[in-house]
Amino acid sequence: MSEGRLVGRTALITGAADGIGEGMARRFAKEGAAVLVVDFDAQKGTATAQTLLAMGAQSAFFQCDVTEKDQVQAAVADCVARFGSIDVLVNNAYRGTGASRVETKSDAVFADCMDMCLYAAKWSMEAAFPHMRARHWGRIINIASLNGVNAHMGTAEYNAGKEALRAYTRTAAREWAGYGVCANIICPAAATASYRRFKEMEPEVAAATAAANPMGRMGDPEEDVAPVALFLASEDARYLTGNTLYVDGGGHINGVPWVPDLGPDS
Ligand SMILES: NC(=O)c1ccc[n+]([C@@H]2O[C@H](COP(=O)([O-])OP(=O)(O)OC[C@H]3O[C@@H](n4cnc5c(N)ncnc54)[C@H](O)[C@@H]3O)[C@@H](O)[C@H]2O)c1
């Protein structure tokens, strides 16, 4: 591809087999980036990479469970070996851990979620930073959640993990700004498979959430969320770092009525 805002750039996107990650992968590829699709779902991940190849982009799938440090490090190494660099790193992969009361959350549930939300990004950022520093150019985009910002009920481990990720990202933004590396956060709202599962489990909360959104709908991964990630990944965002962008149709302005039924008090 000879045209586009990411021509000559390489990107690693975790959780790119589906949902928002897939939307970003498609959009980045359309804009000329070489994209490493990283996910633990080999079937869907391979299909995503094949779609990008069919679009004329450079792409490959790398199977990786982001809760495993050596696999995350191997994914970054594969991106550099395959494409020659890692210019854009998107930490997006996530699988739900279920809603329950704060006092019922086990250490194991917390640890697993911290690995997924915080440590996965820590490991990939540590691995990518030397390569970004060497080229004096890098973009890190970490996907957090309004759940954490607004302390939604039932998801204490997720809220804590995503807020830790925001703090970590902002710290890296300060320390790495002098090396040409920008690090920002997106809190999205999009109608993905995980949202559809939530809608099945909590139809009333989901309906109230969509109704409370100023734009009256959940976003589309590729058409609503990915363009903002593209901007953050591009040269246009070179003076923007340490920010949280709410790509949610304005849902954050008044919050969302997230009150799931957590059952009786224990
Ligand atoms: N959809 C929303 O409205 C919304 C709202 C707030 C935050 N988010 C955040 O956006 C991101 C993407 O969410 P989504 O709705 O697109 O999710 P999704 O479930 O549609 O897709 C997540 C992808 O991550 C992969 N994945 C899950 N666990 C993994 C692991 N351990 N290792 C590697 N890959 C793994 C899955 O296979 C899948 O391809 C997540 O970080 C989520 O917390 C989404």
The ligand as an SDF file (V2000), in Angstrom:
LIG
                    3D

 44 48  0  0  0  0  0  0  0  0999 V2000
  -16.9490   -3.1960   24.0940 N   0  0  0  0  0  0  0  0  0  0  0  0
  -17.0540   -2.2000   24.9550 C   0  0  0  0  0  0  0  0  0  0  0  0
  -18.0610   -1.4690   24.9880 O   0  0  0  0  0  0  0  0  0  0  0  0
  -15.9310   -1.9050   25.9060 C   0  0  0  0  0  0  0  0  0  0  0  0
  -16.1680   -0.9880   26.9490 C   0  0  0  0  0  0  0  0  0  0  0  0
  -15.1260   -0.6690   27.8030 C   0  0  0  0  0  0  0  0  0  0  0  0
  -13.8790   -1.2500   27.6180 C   0  0  0  0  0  0  0  0  0  0  0  0
  -13.6950   -2.1510   26.6130 N   0  0  0  0  0  0  0  0  0  0  0  0
  -12.3500   -2.7180   26.4420 C   0  0  0  0  0  0  0  0  0  0  0  0
  -12.0470   -2.8080   25.0670 O   0  0  0  0  0  0  0  0  0  0  0  0
  -11.2040   -3.9370   24.8280 C   0  0  0  0  0  0  0  0  0  0  0  0
  -11.7890   -4.8060   23.7370 C   0  0  0  0  0  0  0  0  0  0  0  0
  -13.0800   -5.2170   24.1200 O   0  0  0  0  0  0  0  0  0  0  0  0
  -14.0690   -5.9430   23.1040 P   0  0  0  0  0  0  0  0  0  0  0  0
  -15.4390   -5.5720   23.5210 O   0  0  0  0  0  0  0  0  0  0  0  0
  -13.6480   -5.6820   21.7130 O   0  0  0  0  0  0  0  0  0  0  0  0
  -13.8140   -7.4880   23.4910 O   0  0  0  0  0  0  0  0  0  0  0  0
  -14.0660   -8.8020   22.6140 P   0  0  0  0  0  0  0  0  0  0  0  0
  -14.4350   -9.8580   23.6210 O   0  0  0  0  0  0  0  0  0  0  0  0
  -14.9900   -8.5320   21.4850 O   0  0  0  0  0  0  0  0  0  0  0  0
  -12.6160   -9.1370   22.0170 O   0  0  0  0  0  0  0  0  0  0  0  0
  -11.5430   -9.3990   22.8770 C   0  0  0  0  0  0  0  0  0  0  0  0
  -10.4700  -10.1480   22.1240 C   0  0  0  0  0  0  0  0  0  0  0  0
   -9.4050  -10.4340   23.0480 O   0  0  0  0  0  0  0  0  0  0  0  0
   -9.0320  -11.7920   22.9260 C   0  0  0  0  0  0  0  0  0  0  0  0
   -8.4920  -12.2330   24.2240 N   0  0  0  0  0  0  0  0  0  0  0  0
   -9.1670  -12.3610   25.3900 C   0  0  0  0  0  0  0  0  0  0  0  0
   -8.3310  -12.7820   26.3460 N   0  0  0  0  0  0  0  0  0  0  0  0
   -7.1110  -12.9270   25.7870 C   0  0  0  0  0  0  0  0  0  0  0  0
   -5.8480  -13.3460   26.2720 C   0  0  0  0  0  0  0  0  0  0  0  0
   -5.6930  -13.6760   27.5570 N   0  0  0  0  0  0  0  0  0  0  0  0
   -4.8050  -13.3440   25.4360 N   0  0  0  0  0  0  0  0  0  0  0  0
   -4.9630  -13.0030   24.1330 C   0  0  0  0  0  0  0  0  0  0  0  0
   -6.1390  -12.6250   23.6090 N   0  0  0  0  0  0  0  0  0  0  0  0
   -7.2050  -12.5860   24.4280 C   0  0  0  0  0  0  0  0  0  0  0  0
  -10.2990  -12.5170   22.5210 C   0  0  0  0  0  0  0  0  0  0  0  0
  -10.0160  -13.7660   21.8960 O   0  0  0  0  0  0  0  0  0  0  0  0
  -10.9210  -11.4990   21.5710 C   0  0  0  0  0  0  0  0  0  0  0  0
  -10.4510  -11.6730   20.2490 O   0  0  0  0  0  0  0  0  0  0  0  0
  -11.0390   -4.6360   26.1810 C   0  0  0  0  0  0  0  0  0  0  0  0
   -9.8270   -4.2140   26.7770 O   0  0  0  0  0  0  0  0  0  0  0  0
  -12.2190   -4.1470   26.9830 C   0  0  0  0  0  0  0  0  0  0  0  0
  -11.9720   -4.1720   28.3740 O   0  0  0  0  0  0  0  0  0  0  0  0
  -14.6950   -2.5050   25.7670 C   0  0  0  0  0  0  0  0  0  0  0  0
  1  2  1  0
  2  3  2  0
  2  4  1  0
  4  5  1  0
  4 44  2  0
  5  6  2  0
  6  7  1  0
  7  8  2  0
  8  9  1  0
  8 44  1  0
  9 10  1  0
  9 42  1  0
 10 11  1  0
 11 12  1  0
 11 40  1  0
 12 13  1  0
 13 14  1  0
 14 15  2  0
 14 16  1  0
 14 17  1  0
 17 18  1  0
 18 19  2  0
 18 20  1  0
 18 21  1  0
 21 22  1  0
 22 23  1  0
 23 24  1  0
 23 38  1  0
 24 25  1  0
 25 26  1  0
 25 36  1  0
 26 27  1  0
 26 35  1  0
 27 28  2  0
 28 29  1  0
 29 30  1  0
 29 35  2  0
 30 31  1  0
 30 32  2  0
 32 33  1  0
 33 34  2  0
 34 35  1  0
 36 37  1  0
 36 38  1  0
 38 39  1  0
 40 41  1  0
 40 42  1  0
 42 43  1  0
M  CHG  2   8   1  16  -1
M  END
$$$$
